[in-house]
Each structure stands twice: as structure tokens, then as C-alpha cells.
Amino acid sequence: TRPSTLDRILSTKVLRVGMNPGYAPFEMVDTDGNLIGFDVDVAHYLAGQMGNGVRVEVQKSDWDPIIANLNAGKFDLIISGMTRTPQRALRCEFTDPYFETGQALLVNRAKWKPSARLTVRDFDQPGVIVATKLGTTGEIAARKAFQKATIKTMETESDAALEVDAGRADVMVYDKPYIAIRAQESAQRTFAILEPFTKEYLAIAVRKGDTELRDWLNLTIFELKTSGTWDSLYQTWFVRMPWLERVKRPTS
């Protein structure tokens, strides 16, 4: 029998992680070209828990083929802000969740006035343009929540946000952490409605049948959450955010 994925990682001392950079603050490129983020730190934590000098090797992938690339053996697992869904679970196996989130809204200020009374339903009307990233749970949530509005899918998160910045879209649907950060950065042109209107669980994806690796990851995710490490990572990437200075932003 061929060695398991876990055996191969331990013998080669390389943990190959598939990521689709651009999803702040989970995986993004800083001004020096380094990949940084919550998921990057989680990957290093996992390698550290394996010991034996195992190091992380990030393999970048486009979003759409990322599960196909995992199944083709281009990397050992995916840590890329991926929501576990029944549809995706037909093609790969998921760990227990390591992060809970939901979809929120980034809104164009010139078209809409900030108000505590604004809800998702207010945007579901003809003539409203809703931007989101292609092939994501954001797109699924947008199509479900906005039956009357026009859905405009973009290749990347920042492309979708720029549509709202520029007024080519009224609103963007995406994960709450990204929307919160993006609204801070473009506060003159946009505002956020951060009360999530979906519940989502981010998990690590492995190939079907890689149960040994999945079981080890589940145990280690539990360790991550209960040891205080998860809380300190959350503080760094979502609360204090010292990294904002280090990140490239497309200027609109």
C-alpha cells in the first residue's frame, strides 16, 4: 500500500497547503510579496504541532479549481477561508470548523444612506446591482437573498469591492471579516452592514479517504482553540490588526 498523506508529510518534512490569496485577513500578500494572514498562521501552527522540522509550503491556486487541484495531488490540504458545504463535501472531506462566520454587506454611500433600519431585504429590488465573488458561498447567499436584484459576479474579492467603491454596484455580499476591514479602508465611499445574514463554518479540506490526516487535524484544531492560540491569532488578525500597514491595496 502506498504511504498515507500524513506519513508522506512526516517523511518529506513538508506540509503543502493550497491557498487562494486575496481574502483578508485570512490569506493576503503584503507589500514585500510575503503571504500573511490568519490561515497562514494556522498552517504554521499545524506544521509546528507535527514537529520533526515539518515546514509549510504554500501552493497558490485560483479559487474555482482549488478542490480539483487538491484531488490532483498538488497539495495535501486546503486552508483558504473555505466554508464547508454539502456540495463541496461530495468532492473532498472536511475537518471540524476552525472559524465561524457569515455573509455581510458592503454598501455604496452615494446610493444608500447608512441607517440602523437597513436590512438585506431593502436591497432586493429591481435596479439594484449586487456584486460578489464567483464560485463562493457569497455568490450562493446573494442568489438566494436577492431574487429581484441583479447579481454581478467578479473574479476576486477586491474586484467586487471596487465595483461598490466606484458606484458600479450598490452592494457587495461577502464574509463578514472581509467586509468589516474593507469598509474601514473605504469609509468615505462605503459603509458596512455587519449583522451576518447566514451562518457559515470554515474548515480544512483534505482528499476523500485521507481519514488519518483528517482525524489528526480535528484533534489539533481542538488544541488550537483550547490552548489560547486561536484567541491570540484572532486578536492579531481581527481586533488589533497591526498588519494593515503591511498590505497592498488596489487603489480605486
C-alpha positions, 0 to 999 in steps of 0.5 A: 500500500502506498504511504498515507498523506500524513506519513508522506508529510512526516517523511518529506518534512513538508506540509503543502497547503493550497491557498487562494490569496486575496481574502483578508485577513485570512490569506493576503500578500503584503507589500514585500510579496510575503503571504500573511494572514490568519490561515497562514498562521494556522498552517504554521501552527499545524506544521509546528504541532507535527514537529520533526522540522515539518515546514509549510509550503504554500501552493497558490491556486485560483479559487474555482479549481482549488478542490480539483487541484487538491484531488490532483495531488498538488497539495495535501490540504486546503486552508483558504477561508473555505466554508464547508458545504454539502456540495463541496463535501461530495468532492473532498472531506472536511475537518471540524470548523476552525472559524465561524462566520457569515455573509455581510454587506458592503454598501455604496454611500452615494446610493444608500444612506447608512441607517440602523433600519437597513436590512438585506431585504431593502436591497432586493429590488429591481435596479439594484446591482449586487456584486460578489465573488464567483464560485463562493458561498457569497455568490450562493447567499446573494442568489438566494437573498436577492431574487429581484436584484441583479447579481454581478459576479467578479473574479476576486474579492477586491474586484467586487469591492471596487465595483461598490467603491466606484458606484458600479454596484450598490452592494457587495455580499461577502464574509463578514471579516472581509467586509468589516476591514474593507469598509474601514479602508473605504469609509468615505465611499462605503459603509458596512452592514455587519449583522451576518445574514447566514451562518457559515463554518470554515474548515480544512479540506483534505482528499476523500479517504485521507481519514488519518490526516483528517482525524489528526487535524480535528484533534489539533484544531481542538488544541488550537482553540483550547490552548489560547492560540486561536484567541491570540491569532484572532486578536492579531488578525481581527481586533488589533490588526497591526498588519494593515500597514503591511498590505497592498491595496488596489487603489480605486 
